[in-house]
């Protein structure tokens, strides 16, 4: 149907987005019902790297949500992110739709890393020290309600094992 749009849906259930086809004039609530039929009213929808959740009664086409857009559906309105580097922690709240690239950019500034010092830094989960978080992933994909928090390590892109 020509009035349908495909959206990349990010959630806390998967680190990879799911492609979903919806009518372009569907409401935010309609989209959330298709993702979480039982508890859709508890979810928020945020466009990738935007700050504010969209109101449930708004139509997707009126919210700037168009074909092949990345959106995040999550029960957390914000995710509390703590980043550790050389024994120092900094924290900040992000929308679940913030990309890992955006979180990394914030962390590099917070730890005053620039140039060569910043060039090869990546973010990793503490319990998966060999896995680099993909820059295009959403921070909300790593946070579960009701805690709505994530702890990350800022490291070099190559782990040196001695």
C-alpha positions as CSV (number, residue, x, y, z in Angstrom):
1,X,0.0,0.0,0.0
2,X,1.6,3.3,-1.1
3,X,0.6,5.1,2.2
4,X,2.5,2.7,4.4
5,X,5.9,3.6,5.7
6,X,8.6,1.4,7.0
7,X,10.3,2.3,10.3
8,X,13.3,0.9,12.1
9,X,12.0,0.2,15.6
10,X,14.5,0.0,18.5
11,X,13.5,-1.4,21.9
12,X,15.0,-2.7,25.1
13,X,14.4,-6.3,23.8
14,X,16.9,-6.3,21.0
15,X,20.1,-4.5,20.1
16,X,19.3,-4.6,16.5
17,X,16.3,-2.6,15.1
18,X,13.3,-4.3,13.6
19,X,11.8,-3.1,10.4
20,X,8.1,-2.5,10.7
21,X,5.5,-1.4,8.2
22,X,2.8,1.0,9.4
23,X,0.3,3.4,7.8
24,X,1.8,6.8,7.5
25,X,-1.2,8.4,9.3
26,X,-1.2,6.0,12.2
27,X,-0.9,7.5,15.7
28,X,2.0,7.0,18.1
29,X,-0.4,4.9,20.2
30,X,-1.2,2.7,17.1
31,X,2.5,2.1,16.6
32,X,3.1,1.3,20.3
33,X,0.1,-1.1,20.4
34,X,1.7,-3.0,17.5
35,X,4.9,-3.3,19.5
36,X,3.6,-3.8,23.0
37,X,-0.1,-4.8,22.8
38,X,-0.6,-5.3,26.5
39,X,1.3,-2.3,28.0
40,X,1.5,0.2,25.1
41,X,0.3,3.0,27.3
42,X,3.5,2.6,29.5
43,X,5.8,3.2,26.5
44,X,7.3,6.3,25.0
45,X,8.3,6.9,21.4
46,X,11.4,9.0,20.7
47,X,12.9,9.7,17.3
48,X,16.6,8.8,17.0
49,X,18.8,11.4,18.7
50,X,15.9,13.7,19.7
51,X,15.1,14.7,23.3
52,X,11.3,14.6,23.6
53,X,8.9,11.7,23.5
54,X,6.0,12.1,21.1
55,X,2.5,12.4,22.4
56,X,0.4,9.2,22.0
57,X,-2.4,11.0,20.2
58,X,-0.2,12.5,17.5
59,X,-0.1,11.0,14.0
60,X,3.3,9.7,12.9
61,X,3.3,11.9,9.8
62,X,2.7,15.0,11.9
63,X,5.7,14.2,14.2
64,X,8.4,14.1,11.6
65,X,8.3,10.3,11.5
66,X,8.8,9.3,7.9
67,X,9.8,6.3,5.8
68,X,12.9,4.4,7.1
69,X,13.2,6.6,10.2
70,X,14.8,5.2,13.3
71,X,12.6,5.4,16.4
72,X,12.9,4.1,19.9
73,X,10.0,2.6,21.9
74,X,10.8,2.2,25.6
75,X,9.1,2.4,29.0
76,X,11.9,4.6,30.3
77,X,11.6,8.3,29.4
78,X,15.3,8.8,30.2
79,X,18.3,6.4,30.7
80,X,20.8,7.3,33.3
81,X,24.2,6.5,31.8
82,X,27.4,6.2,33.9
83,X,30.7,6.0,32.0
84,X,34.0,4.9,33.7
85,X,37.4,5.8,32.4
86,X,40.7,5.3,34.4
87,X,38.8,4.9,37.7
88,X,36.7,8.0,37.2
89,X,32.9,8.0,36.6
90,X,30.8,10.6,34.9
91,X,27.0,10.3,34.4
92,X,24.3,11.9,32.4
93,X,20.7,11.3,31.4
94,X,20.0,10.5,27.8
95,X,16.8,9.7,25.9
96,X,16.6,6.0,25.0
97,X,16.9,7.0,21.4
98,X,20.4,8.5,21.8
99,X,22.9,6.7,19.7
100,X,26.0,5.2,21.2
101,X,27.9,7.6,18.9
102,X,26.2,10.5,20.8
103,X,27.0,9.0,24.2
104,X,30.6,8.5,23.1
105,X,30.9,12.1,22.0
106,X,29.6,13.2,25.3
107,X,32.0,11.0,27.2
108,X,35.0,12.2,25.3
109,X,34.1,15.8,26.1
110,X,33.4,14.9,29.8
111,X,36.8,13.2,30.2
112,X,38.6,16.0,28.2
113,X,39.8,13.7,25.5
114,X,40.6,15.2,22.1
115,X,42.7,14.4,19.1
116,X,44.8,11.2,19.3
117,X,43.6,10.5,22.9
118,X,40.0,10.4,21.7
119,X,40.5,8.9,18.2
120,X,40.5,5.2,19.2
121,X,38.1,5.2,22.2
122,X,35.0,3.0,22.3
123,X,32.2,2.2,24.7
124,X,31.8,-1.3,26.2
125,X,29.5,-3.0,28.7
126,X,31.5,-4.0,31.8
127,X,30.3,-7.6,31.6
128,X,31.3,-7.8,27.9
129,X,34.7,-6.2,27.8
130,X,35.7,-7.5,24.4
131,X,32.5,-6.3,22.6
132,X,32.5,-2.7,21.3
133,X,29.0,-1.1,21.3
134,X,28.0,-0.2,17.7
135,X,27.9,3.5,17.2
136,X,24.4,3.3,15.5
137,X,22.8,1.4,18.4
138,X,20.5,3.1,20.8
139,X,21.4,3.4,24.5
140,X,17.9,2.4,25.4
141,X,18.6,-1.0,23.9
142,X,20.9,-1.7,26.8
143,X,18.6,-0.4,29.6
144,X,15.7,-2.2,31.2
145,X,12.8,-0.7,33.0
146,X,12.2,0.0,35.8
147,X,15.9,0.7,36.6
148,X,16.5,2.7,33.4
149,X,20.3,2.8,33.8
150,X,23.4,1.6,32.0
151,X,27.0,1.5,33.1
152,X,29.7,1.7,30.4
153,X,33.5,1.6,30.2
154,X,35.4,4.0,27.9
155,X,38.3,2.0,26.6
156,X,40.8,1.9,23.7
157,X,39.3,0.2,20.6
158,X,42.0,-2.6,20.9
159,X,42.2,-4.6,24.1
160,X,45.8,-5.4,25.0
161,X,46.1,-8.7,26.9
162,X,49.3,-9.1,28.8
